[in-house]
Amino acid sequence: MEQSASRPRPEAALASLDPYRVNSLILDANVDPVAGRARWDPARSAWNGGMLLAAIALGPLYFTWGAFTAFVVLLALTMCAGHSVGFHRRLIHRTFKCPKWLERAMVWSGTLVGMQGPLWVIQSHDIRDWAQRQPDCHDFLKHGRGPWMDAWWNLHCRLYLDRPPGFDPGPGIGDDPFYRFLQRTWMLQQIPVALVLFAIGGVPWVIWGVCVRVTVGVTMHWFVGYLCHTHGPQSWLVDKGAVQAHDVPWAAIPSMGESWHNNHHAFPASARHGLYPGQVDLGYEFVLLLERCGLAWDIQTPDRLPARPGITPIAAHSVERIHGRQTR
């Protein structure tokens, strides 16, 4: 991973970051989201493929209800507190504030999902986010080649843009020794979890609590992401964007609210993704739980954010609960 230090940002500047800009990228006139090539990533392919093979071959042989319970609990914890809240709503979009120790704990939990380390997650997310707002972008970034090719690309390959933007996640992230440690050792973070699971439930708990969980979490993240950029209802359009997001209602609970992706594209700085009645958003409920415990504050929602330029409502309900009418 390449990280640029050419534009260090003072800590105080974080409070003034544009809530709608992709703040971790260094952009100039030469960057291009279109030209590039997706290449096989042997390490990533071995990791995801190995976990998949172990889950398929060993999962049925070592099934127990206790192991299945461990799988469900750990999957829910890592996907909600870790990926949805820690990685996405806190580290990437800064949609709320919390103690540093809690942020680190949630980011560690997000690393346990098994996708990659925190710096990689931020960079890959922000490049995709920036590219999708442009008039055109590479098929890898707009999910433009159908599900089988998209799965191969996103689970086994890496995109190399010819002229990529620079990357600077800013103070408190790029210079955090714990996050740099997680980035170097993200695969190894499964080991302490596996040891605890083995001590409690033996091999079945390890197979289901690590291999099956990582396979389901990573595959579900890709599949929901693919659908969120290709199929489903919409309330908003991002003007001039190469890719428009969709909502995937059936995936709201397993994705912890991440599948209300059309709402998220419209209001990326909002901690709340499920904006309308009936839109379950467990990630946002977790943030509210933290707030009730005194562990989260300055929680951003569309009514608390500056007006978003460059979006167009396309459904009758689009402006409901937005701009001063949104309630919790």
Secondary structure as UniProt FT lines:
FT   HELIX           11..16
FT   TURN            19..20
FT   TURN            23..24
FT   STRAND          25..26
FT   TURN            29..30
FT   STRAND          32..40
FT   HELIX           42..58
FT   TURN            59..62
FT   HELIX           65..77
FT   HELIX           78..92
FT   HELIX           100..111
FT   TURN            112..113
FT   HELIX           118..132
FT   HELIX           139..142
FT   HELIX           147..156
FT   STRAND          157..163
FT   STRAND          166..167
FT   TURN            171..175
FT   HELIX           177..185
FT   TURN            186..189
FT   HELIX           190..206
FT   HELIX           207..212
FT   HELIX           213..228
FT   TURN            229..230
FT   STRAND          236..238
FT   TURN            239..240
FT   HELIX           249..251
FT   TURN            252..259
FT   HELIX           261..266
FT   TURN            268..269
FT   TURN            277..278
FT   HELIX           282..292
FT   TURN            293..294
FT   HELIX           302..304
FT   TURN            309..310
FT   STRAND          311..313
FT   TURN            316..321
//
